[in-house]
Amino acid sequence: MKQTAQFDCKRLADYKSEHGRMSKKIIKPLALLLVAALLGIGLLIGPQVDISHAQAGAAAKGRARNSAIIATTAAVLKETSDLRKLSVLRSVKSGAQSRSDIEKMILKNLDEETTPEEMHAAEVLLRVYGLASAEFHYRSSLVKLLTEQVAGYYDPKAQQFYLADWIDLDGQKPVMAHELTHALQDQHFNLRRFEKWPKGDSDAEMAAHALIEGDATLAMMLYLSQNPLVAMAFARSLSGEGTSSEQFKQAPRAIRESLLFPYEQGSIWATQVYRRGGWDMVSEAFKKLPQSSEQILHPEKYFSYEAPVKVTLPDVNKMLGTGWTRVDDDVNGEWGYYLILDQFLNDAPYSKNAAEGWAGDRFILYEQTGTNNLVVAQLAVWDSPQDAQEFFEAYSARTLRRYPGAKPLAGSEPNGKIAEWRTSQGDVMMEMRQSRVLIIEGVPSTANKKGLMTTLWQ
Protein backbone atom coordinates (compact mmCIF):
# COMPACT_ATOMS: atom_id res chain seq x y z
CA MET A 1 0.00 0.00 0.00
CA LYS A 2 1.25 3.45 -0.70
CA GLN A 3 1.31 6.02 1.99
CA THR A 4 -1.49 6.52 4.39
CA ALA A 5 -1.93 8.93 7.23
CA GLN A 6 -4.26 8.18 10.12
CA PHE A 7 -5.56 10.64 12.63
CA ASP A 8 -6.39 9.71 16.20
CA CYS A 9 -9.95 9.81 17.46
CA LYS A 10 -9.66 13.11 19.32
CA ARG A 11 -8.13 14.83 16.32
CA LEU A 12 -10.90 13.54 14.08
CA ALA A 13 -13.52 14.69 16.57
CA ASP A 14 -11.90 18.10 16.93
CA TYR A 15 -11.62 18.49 13.20
CA LYS A 16 -15.23 17.53 12.55
CA SER A 17 -16.38 19.86 15.29
CA GLU A 18 -14.37 22.71 13.83
CA HIS A 19 -15.63 22.27 10.29
CA GLY A 20 -19.04 20.74 10.98
CA ARG A 21 -18.82 18.38 8.05
CA MET A 22 -16.79 15.87 6.13
CA SER A 23 -15.35 16.57 2.76
CA LYS A 24 -14.40 14.40 -0.09
CA LYS A 25 -11.77 13.09 -2.35
CA ILE A 26 -9.60 15.32 -4.32
CA ILE A 27 -7.81 15.09 -7.56
CA LYS A 28 -5.23 12.87 -9.05
CA PRO A 29 -1.94 14.07 -7.78
CA LEU A 30 -3.49 14.71 -4.42
CA ALA A 31 -5.16 11.34 -4.29
CA LEU A 32 -2.04 9.82 -5.75
CA LEU A 33 0.48 11.69 -3.68
CA LEU A 34 -1.40 12.14 -0.45
CA VAL A 35 -2.73 8.66 -0.22
CA ALA A 36 -0.70 6.67 -2.62
CA ALA A 37 2.58 7.88 -3.93
CA LEU A 38 3.58 8.98 -0.53
CA LEU A 39 5.08 5.96 0.42
CA GLY A 40 4.38 2.32 0.15
CA ILE A 41 3.74 2.65 3.86
CA GLY A 42 0.80 2.84 6.24
CA LEU A 43 1.34 5.87 8.38
CA LEU A 44 -0.56 6.57 11.51
CA ILE A 45 -0.78 10.21 12.46
CA GLY A 46 -1.24 10.99 16.09
CA PRO A 47 -0.71 13.60 18.80
CA GLN A 48 2.59 15.43 18.62
CA VAL A 49 4.72 16.89 21.37
CA ASP A 50 7.45 19.41 21.75
CA ILE A 51 10.29 16.94 21.41
CA SER A 52 13.21 19.03 22.62
CA HIS A 53 12.98 17.19 25.97
CA ALA A 54 10.94 14.20 24.86
CA GLN A 55 13.55 12.97 22.39
CA ALA A 56 16.26 13.14 25.01
CA GLY A 57 14.14 11.06 27.36
CA ALA A 58 13.32 8.57 24.64
CA ALA A 59 16.98 8.21 23.72
CA ALA A 60 17.80 7.40 27.33
CA LYS A 61 15.36 4.51 27.33
CA GLY A 62 16.99 3.05 24.22
CA ARG A 63 17.05 -0.70 24.13
CA ALA A 64 14.61 -1.07 26.99
CA ARG A 65 11.94 0.75 25.01
CA ASN A 66 12.57 -1.34 21.91
CA SER A 67 12.23 -4.52 23.99
CA ALA A 68 8.96 -3.23 25.42
CA ILE A 69 7.66 -2.40 21.92
CA ILE A 70 8.55 -5.87 20.67
CA ALA A 71 6.73 -7.55 23.57
CA THR A 72 3.71 -5.26 23.28
CA THR A 73 3.57 -5.78 19.51
CA ALA A 74 3.26 -9.53 19.94
CA ALA A 75 0.45 -9.13 22.48
CA VAL A 76 -1.49 -6.53 20.52
CA LEU A 77 -1.04 -8.50 17.29
CA LYS A 78 -2.77 -11.49 18.85
CA GLU A 79 -5.57 -9.35 20.25
CA THR A 80 -6.05 -7.62 16.91
CA SER A 81 -5.97 -10.93 15.05
CA ASP A 82 -8.76 -12.31 17.25
CA LEU A 83 -10.81 -9.14 16.94
CA ARG A 84 -10.36 -8.71 13.15
CA LYS A 85 -10.82 -12.44 12.43
CA LEU A 86 -7.57 -12.67 10.47
CA SER A 87 -5.06 -15.28 11.61
CA VAL A 88 -1.42 -14.38 12.25
CA LEU A 89 0.56 -15.99 9.43
CA ARG A 90 3.92 -14.68 10.63
CA SER A 91 5.27 -12.52 13.42
CA VAL A 92 5.72 -8.79 12.82
CA LYS A 93 9.01 -7.08 13.50
CA SER A 94 8.77 -3.82 15.40
CA GLY A 95 10.84 -1.01 16.80
CA ALA A 96 11.05 2.67 17.64
CA GLN A 97 12.09 5.55 15.39
CA SER A 98 13.09 9.10 16.20
CA ARG A 99 11.64 12.17 14.54
CA SER A 100 14.77 12.34 12.40
CA ASP A 101 14.39 8.69 11.36
CA ILE A 102 10.79 9.27 10.36
CA GLU A 103 11.67 12.35 8.33
CA LYS A 104 14.35 10.36 6.51
CA MET A 105 11.80 7.63 5.80
CA ILE A 106 9.35 10.17 4.38
CA LEU A 107 11.99 11.74 2.14
CA LYS A 108 13.28 8.35 0.99
CA ASN A 109 9.85 7.07 0.05
CA LEU A 110 8.84 10.30 -1.65
CA ASP A 111 11.95 10.00 -3.79
CA GLU A 112 11.28 6.35 -4.55
CA GLU A 113 7.54 6.56 -5.17
CA THR A 114 7.14 9.90 -6.92
CA THR A 115 8.86 11.77 -9.70
CA PRO A 116 9.57 15.50 -9.77
CA GLU A 117 7.03 15.73 -12.59
CA GLU A 118 4.32 14.18 -10.42
CA MET A 119 5.08 16.51 -7.54
CA HIS A 120 4.96 19.47 -9.90
CA ALA A 121 1.66 18.28 -11.36
CA ALA A 122 0.17 18.06 -7.86
CA GLU A 123 1.29 21.59 -7.09
CA VAL A 124 -0.07 23.20 -10.26
CA LEU A 125 -3.30 21.22 -10.02
CA LEU A 126 -3.93 22.75 -6.61
CA ARG A 127 -3.26 26.12 -8.16
CA VAL A 128 -5.48 25.78 -11.22
CA TYR A 129 -8.49 24.90 -9.07
CA GLY A 130 -7.70 27.62 -6.56
CA LEU A 131 -7.09 25.12 -3.78
CA ALA A 132 -3.69 26.57 -2.87
CA SER A 133 -1.89 29.84 -3.47
CA ALA A 134 0.70 30.38 -6.17
CA GLU A 135 3.34 30.56 -3.40
CA PHE A 136 2.49 27.13 -1.98
CA HIS A 137 5.33 24.60 -2.28
CA TYR A 138 3.85 21.14 -2.29
CA ARG A 139 6.78 18.85 -1.54
CA SER A 140 8.40 20.80 1.28
CA SER A 141 5.03 21.45 2.92
CA LEU A 142 4.11 17.79 2.69
CA VAL A 143 7.35 16.68 4.31
CA LYS A 144 6.90 19.13 7.19
CA LEU A 145 3.28 18.08 7.67
CA LEU A 146 4.00 14.35 7.78
CA THR A 147 7.09 14.75 9.94
CA GLU A 148 4.98 16.66 12.45
CA GLN A 149 2.10 14.22 12.43
CA VAL A 150 3.40 10.68 12.00
CA ALA A 151 3.10 8.62 15.16
CA GLY A 152 3.70 5.16 13.73
CA TYR A 153 3.58 3.14 10.53
CA TYR A 154 3.64 -0.32 9.05
CA ASP A 155 6.01 -0.86 6.14
CA PRO A 156 4.84 -3.65 3.77
CA LYS A 157 8.24 -3.69 2.05
CA ALA A 158 10.06 -4.57 5.27
CA GLN A 159 6.97 -6.15 6.88
CA GLN A 160 7.81 -4.19 10.00
CA PHE A 161 5.97 -1.86 12.37
CA TYR A 162 7.54 1.30 13.79
CA LEU A 163 6.33 3.51 16.64
CA ALA A 164 7.58 7.05 17.25
CA ASP A 165 10.04 6.97 20.14
CA TRP A 166 8.65 10.07 21.88
CA ILE A 167 5.18 8.64 22.43
CA ASP A 168 4.08 6.85 25.61
CA LEU A 169 3.80 3.13 24.86
CA ASP A 170 0.83 2.31 27.10
CA GLY A 171 -1.24 5.08 25.56
CA GLN A 172 -0.40 4.05 22.00
CA LYS A 173 -1.73 0.51 21.92
CA PRO A 174 -4.64 1.69 19.71
CA VAL A 175 -2.04 3.02 17.25
CA MET A 176 -0.48 -0.41 17.28
CA ALA A 177 -3.85 -2.12 16.79
CA HIS A 178 -4.48 0.07 13.74
CA GLU A 179 -1.08 -0.54 12.18
CA LEU A 180 -1.03 -4.23 13.04
CA THR A 181 -4.36 -4.54 11.25
CA HIS A 182 -2.38 -3.36 8.22
CA ALA A 183 0.14 -6.11 8.92
CA LEU A 184 -2.67 -8.69 8.95
CA GLN A 185 -4.13 -7.20 5.77
CA ASP A 186 -0.72 -7.50 4.18
CA GLN A 187 -0.35 -11.13 5.20
CA HIS A 188 -3.75 -12.08 3.81
CA PHE A 189 -4.38 -9.63 0.94
CA ASN A 190 -0.91 -8.39 -0.12
CA LEU A 191 -0.88 -4.63 0.37
CA ARG A 192 2.05 -4.20 -1.98
CA ARG A 193 -0.27 -4.78 -4.93
CA PHE A 194 -1.61 -1.28 -4.25
CA GLU A 195 1.79 0.36 -4.71
CA LYS A 196 1.74 0.46 -8.50
CA TRP A 197 -1.76 1.68 -9.16
CA PRO A 198 -2.46 2.30 -12.86
CA LYS A 199 -2.18 5.97 -13.69
CA GLY A 200 -5.25 7.92 -14.67
CA ASP A 201 -7.83 6.80 -12.11
CA SER A 202 -6.78 7.99 -8.69
CA ASP A 203 -10.41 8.34 -7.60
CA ALA A 204 -10.57 4.54 -7.62
CA GLU A 205 -7.18 4.49 -5.92
CA MET A 206 -8.52 6.75 -3.18
CA ALA A 207 -11.44 4.35 -2.74
CA ALA A 208 -9.08 1.40 -2.34
CA HIS A 209 -7.16 3.24 0.35
CA ALA A 210 -10.40 4.11 2.09
CA LEU A 211 -11.04 0.36 2.29
CA ILE A 212 -7.57 -0.27 3.75
CA GLU A 213 -7.70 2.55 6.27
CA GLY A 214 -11.40 2.24 7.03
CA ASP A 215 -10.91 -1.43 7.90
CA ALA A 216 -7.97 -0.61 10.21
CA THR A 217 -9.76 2.33 11.82
CA LEU A 218 -12.85 0.23 12.53
CA ALA A 219 -10.65 -2.46 14.07
CA MET A 220 -8.96 0.18 16.22
CA MET A 221 -12.32 1.51 17.42
CA LEU A 222 -13.47 -1.98 18.37
CA TYR A 223 -10.15 -2.56 20.12
CA LEU A 224 -10.72 0.60 22.16
CA SER A 225 -14.26 -0.43 23.04
CA GLN A 226 -13.02 -3.77 24.37
CA ASN A 227 -10.15 -2.23 26.36
CA PRO A 228 -11.52 0.65 28.46
CA LEU A 229 -8.30 1.11 30.45
CA VAL A 230 -6.32 1.36 27.21
CA ALA A 231 -8.88 3.85 25.93
CA MET A 232 -8.34 5.98 29.03
CA ALA A 233 -4.56 5.88 28.58
CA PHE A 234 -4.99 6.75 24.93
CA ALA A 235 -7.20 9.72 25.82
CA ARG A 236 -4.59 10.95 28.31
CA SER A 237 -1.86 10.72 25.70
CA LEU A 238 -3.94 12.91 23.38
CA SER A 239 -4.46 15.65 25.93
CA GLY A 240 -0.89 16.02 27.11
CA GLU A 241 0.84 19.37 27.17
CA GLY A 242 2.89 20.45 24.19
CA THR A 243 0.69 18.89 21.52
CA SER A 244 1.13 20.60 18.18
CA SER A 245 -0.56 20.51 14.80
CA GLU A 246 0.75 23.74 13.33
CA GLN A 247 1.75 22.23 9.98
CA PHE A 248 -1.61 20.52 9.69
CA LYS A 249 -3.47 23.73 10.44
CA GLN A 250 -1.40 25.66 7.90
CA ALA A 251 -1.91 23.14 5.10
CA PRO A 252 -4.50 23.94 2.41
CA ARG A 253 -7.93 22.64 3.23
CA ALA A 254 -7.86 20.25 0.26
CA ILE A 255 -4.76 18.55 1.65
CA ARG A 256 -6.11 18.34 5.19
CA GLU A 257 -9.40 16.83 4.12
CA SER A 258 -7.80 14.47 1.61
CA LEU A 259 -5.56 13.13 4.36
CA LEU A 260 -8.61 12.55 6.53
CA PHE A 261 -10.79 10.96 3.86
CA PRO A 262 -9.51 7.34 3.98
CA TYR A 263 -9.87 7.24 7.76
CA GLU A 264 -12.99 9.26 8.37
CA GLN A 265 -15.09 8.31 5.36
CA GLY A 266 -13.39 4.93 5.09
CA SER A 267 -14.34 3.94 8.64
CA ILE A 268 -17.97 4.97 8.05
CA TRP A 269 -18.01 2.87 4.90
CA ALA A 270 -16.29 -0.11 6.56
CA THR A 271 -18.81 0.03 9.41
CA GLN A 272 -21.68 -0.26 6.93
CA VAL A 273 -19.99 -3.20 5.21
CA TYR A 274 -19.32 -4.84 8.59
CA ARG A 275 -22.95 -4.43 9.65
CA ARG A 276 -24.12 -5.97 6.41
CA GLY A 277 -21.81 -8.98 6.32
CA GLY A 278 -19.37 -8.96 9.23
CA TRP A 279 -15.61 -9.19 8.87
CA ASP A 280 -16.03 -11.75 6.08
CA MET A 281 -17.58 -9.09 3.87
CA VAL A 282 -14.90 -6.55 4.79
CA SER A 283 -12.25 -9.10 3.83
CA GLU A 284 -14.09 -9.92 0.60
CA ALA A 285 -13.84 -6.22 -0.33
CA PHE A 286 -10.10 -6.72 -0.87
CA LYS A 287 -11.11 -8.90 -3.83
CA LYS A 288 -14.11 -6.79 -4.86
CA LEU A 289 -12.59 -3.35 -4.43
CA PRO A 290 -14.68 -0.20 -4.16
CA GLN A 291 -14.38 1.54 -7.53
CA SER A 292 -14.83 5.20 -6.69
CA SER A 293 -15.06 7.77 -3.92
CA GLU A 294 -18.79 7.77 -4.74
CA GLN A 295 -19.03 4.15 -3.59
CA ILE A 296 -17.27 5.09 -0.34
CA LEU A 297 -19.50 8.10 0.29
CA HIS A 298 -22.63 6.10 -0.63
CA PRO A 299 -22.14 2.47 0.52
CA GLU A 300 -25.37 1.42 -1.18
CA LYS A 301 -23.66 2.10 -4.50
CA TYR A 302 -20.89 -0.28 -3.49
CA PHE A 303 -23.41 -2.95 -2.53
CA SER A 304 -25.06 -2.61 -5.96
CA TYR A 305 -21.58 -2.16 -7.48
CA GLU A 306 -22.58 0.80 -9.59
CA ALA A 307 -19.49 1.18 -11.77
CA PRO A 308 -18.29 4.64 -12.83
CA VAL A 309 -18.66 5.71 -16.44
CA LYS A 310 -15.30 5.73 -18.20
CA VAL A 311 -14.72 9.13 -19.80
CA THR A 312 -12.06 10.00 -22.36
CA LEU A 313 -10.85 13.37 -23.63
CA PRO A 314 -8.71 14.14 -26.69
CA ASP A 315 -5.41 15.96 -26.29
CA VAL A 316 -5.97 19.58 -27.34
CA ASN A 317 -2.64 21.20 -26.42
CA LYS A 318 -1.97 22.26 -30.02
CA MET A 319 -5.27 24.15 -30.09
CA LEU A 320 -4.26 26.27 -27.10
CA GLY A 321 -1.39 28.00 -28.88
CA THR A 322 2.37 27.60 -28.55
CA GLY A 323 4.31 26.14 -25.66
CA TRP A 324 1.53 24.14 -24.03
CA THR A 325 2.25 20.74 -22.45
CA ARG A 326 -0.06 18.21 -20.88
CA VAL A 327 1.05 17.63 -17.27
CA ASP A 328 -1.83 15.53 -15.96
CA ASP A 329 -4.79 13.42 -17.07
CA ASP A 330 -7.03 11.89 -14.40
CA VAL A 331 -10.36 11.68 -12.56
CA ASN A 332 -11.74 14.14 -10.00
CA GLY A 333 -14.54 11.93 -8.66
CA GLU A 334 -17.38 12.97 -6.40
CA TRP A 335 -14.96 13.73 -3.58
CA GLY A 336 -12.80 15.95 -5.76
CA TYR A 337 -15.75 17.93 -7.08
CA TYR A 338 -17.00 18.51 -3.56
CA LEU A 339 -13.67 20.07 -2.57
CA ILE A 340 -13.40 22.10 -5.78
CA LEU A 341 -16.89 23.53 -5.26
CA ASP A 342 -16.84 24.08 -1.53
CA GLN A 343 -13.44 25.76 -1.47
CA PHE A 344 -15.29 28.84 -2.73
CA LEU A 345 -18.98 28.19 -2.06
CA ASN A 346 -18.33 27.45 1.61
CA ASP A 347 -21.73 25.79 1.89
CA ALA A 348 -21.20 22.09 2.58
CA PRO A 349 -24.80 20.87 2.09
CA TYR A 350 -25.10 22.75 -1.22
CA SER A 351 -21.69 21.60 -2.48
CA LYS A 352 -22.37 18.04 -1.37
CA ASN A 353 -25.70 17.98 -3.16
CA ALA A 354 -24.14 19.40 -6.34
CA ALA A 355 -21.40 16.75 -6.35
CA GLU A 356 -23.80 13.87 -5.73
CA GLY A 357 -25.14 12.20 -8.81
CA TRP A 358 -21.60 11.97 -10.20
CA ALA A 359 -21.26 9.09 -12.67
CA GLY A 360 -17.79 9.63 -14.09
CA ASP A 361 -15.36 12.29 -15.29
CA ARG A 362 -11.95 13.05 -16.70
CA PHE A 363 -9.77 16.13 -16.70
CA ILE A 364 -6.62 17.11 -18.59
CA LEU A 365 -4.27 19.76 -17.17
CA TYR A 366 -2.01 21.87 -19.39
CA GLU A 367 0.84 24.23 -18.55
CA GLN A 368 2.49 26.78 -20.80
CA THR A 369 6.28 26.69 -20.78
CA GLY A 370 7.94 29.75 -19.28
CA THR A 371 4.73 31.17 -17.83
CA ASN A 372 2.36 30.58 -14.94
CA ASN A 373 -0.50 29.94 -17.37
CA LEU A 374 -2.62 26.83 -16.74
CA VAL A 375 -5.62 25.33 -18.53
CA VAL A 376 -7.80 22.51 -17.25
CA ALA A 377 -10.37 20.80 -19.46
CA GLN A 378 -12.88 18.50 -17.81
CA LEU A 379 -15.88 16.46 -18.89
CA ALA A 380 -18.20 15.17 -16.15
CA VAL A 381 -21.04 12.67 -16.58
CA TRP A 382 -24.00 12.70 -14.19
CA ASP A 383 -26.74 10.25 -13.31
CA SER A 384 -29.46 12.46 -14.80
CA PRO A 385 -29.92 15.81 -16.56
CA GLN A 386 -31.17 17.21 -13.26
CA ASP A 387 -27.94 16.20 -11.52
CA ALA A 388 -25.97 17.76 -14.37
CA GLN A 389 -27.97 20.98 -14.08
CA GLU A 390 -27.34 21.19 -10.33
CA PHE A 391 -23.61 20.76 -10.89
CA PHE A 392 -23.62 23.27 -13.76
CA GLU A 393 -25.23 25.92 -11.60
CA ALA A 394 -22.98 25.21 -8.62
CA TYR A 395 -19.84 25.37 -10.75
CA SER A 396 -21.07 28.65 -12.26
CA ALA A 397 -21.50 30.10 -8.76
CA ARG A 398 -18.10 28.76 -7.76
CA THR A 399 -16.51 30.38 -10.83
CA LEU A 400 -17.84 33.82 -9.92
CA ARG A 401 -16.33 33.49 -6.45
CA ARG A 402 -13.13 31.94 -7.73
CA TYR A 403 -12.53 34.88 -10.09
CA PRO A 404 -13.68 38.21 -8.62
CA GLY A 405 -14.52 40.57 -11.43
CA ALA A 406 -15.29 37.79 -13.92
CA LYS A 407 -17.31 39.21 -16.83
CA PRO A 408 -19.95 37.10 -18.56
CA LEU A 409 -19.55 36.98 -22.33
CA ALA A 410 -22.23 37.05 -25.00
CA GLY A 411 -24.50 34.02 -25.00
CA SER A 412 -23.86 33.08 -21.38
CA GLU A 413 -26.67 31.37 -19.49
CA PRO A 414 -25.27 30.63 -16.01
CA ASN A 415 -28.60 29.06 -15.02
CA GLY A 416 -29.06 27.46 -18.42
CA LYS A 417 -26.78 25.25 -20.50
CA ILE A 418 -24.04 27.59 -21.72
CA ALA A 419 -21.81 29.95 -19.74
CA GLU A 420 -18.63 31.84 -20.52
CA TRP A 421 -16.65 34.37 -18.51
CA ARG A 422 -13.54 36.44 -19.03
CA THR A 423 -11.25 36.39 -16.01
CA SER A 424 -7.80 37.64 -15.09
CA GLN A 425 -6.54 34.07 -15.56
CA GLY A 426 -8.11 33.31 -18.92
CA ASP A 427 -11.63 32.48 -20.04
CA VAL A 428 -13.88 29.92 -18.39
CA MET A 429 -16.24 28.07 -20.75
CA MET A 430 -19.02 25.69 -19.72
CA GLU A 431 -21.63 23.77 -21.66
CA MET A 432 -24.21 21.18 -20.62
CA ARG A 433 -25.59 18.54 -22.96
CA GLN A 434 -28.18 16.25 -21.37
CA SER A 435 -26.32 14.56 -18.47
CA ARG A 436 -22.82 15.77 -19.40
CA VAL A 437 -21.04 19.00 -18.50
CA LEU A 438 -17.91 20.22 -20.29
CA ILE A 439 -15.71 22.86 -18.65
CA ILE A 440 -12.53 24.57 -19.87
CA GLU A 441 -10.85 26.87 -17.37
CA GLY A 442 -7.98 29.29 -18.06
CA VAL A 443 -8.46 29.42 -21.84
CA PRO A 444 -5.95 31.89 -23.37
CA SER A 445 -6.98 34.57 -25.85
CA THR A 446 -4.85 32.87 -28.52
CA ALA A 447 -6.90 29.67 -28.41
CA ASN A 448 -9.51 28.60 -30.94
CA LYS A 449 -12.32 28.45 -28.40
CA LYS A 450 -15.00 27.15 -30.71
CA GLY A 451 -12.66 24.49 -32.03
CA LEU A 452 -11.70 23.51 -28.48
CA MET A 453 -15.29 22.91 -27.42
CA THR A 454 -16.14 21.03 -30.61
CA THR A 455 -13.11 18.77 -30.29
CA LEU A 456 -13.61 18.04 -26.61
CA TRP A 457 -17.25 17.08 -27.18
CA GLN A 458 -16.28 14.48 -29.78
Buried (B, 14 or more C-beta within 10 A) or exposed (E): BBBBBBBBBBBBEBBEEEBEBBBBBBBBBBBBBBBBBBBBBBBBBBBBBEBEEBBEEBEEBEEEBBEBBBEBBBEBBEBBBEBBEBEBEEEBBBBBBBBEBBBEBBBEBBEEBBEEEBBBBBBBBBBBBBBBEEEBEBBEBBBBBBBBBBBBBBBBEEBBBBBBBBBBBEBBBBBBBBBBBBBBBBBBBEBEEBBEBEEBBBBBBBBBBBBBBBBBBBBBBBBBEEBEEBBEBBBEBBEEEEBBBEBBEEBBBBBBBBBBBBBBBBBBBBBBBBEEBEBEBBBEBBEEBBBBBBBBBBBEBBBEEBEBBEBEBEEBBEBBBEEBEBBBBBBBBBBBBBBBBBBBBEBBEBBBBBBBBBBBBBBBBBBBEEEEBBBBBBBBBBBEBEBBBBBBBBBBBBBBBBBEEBEBBEEBBBEBBBBBBBBEBBBBBBBBEEBBBBBBBBBBEEBBBEEBBEBBEE
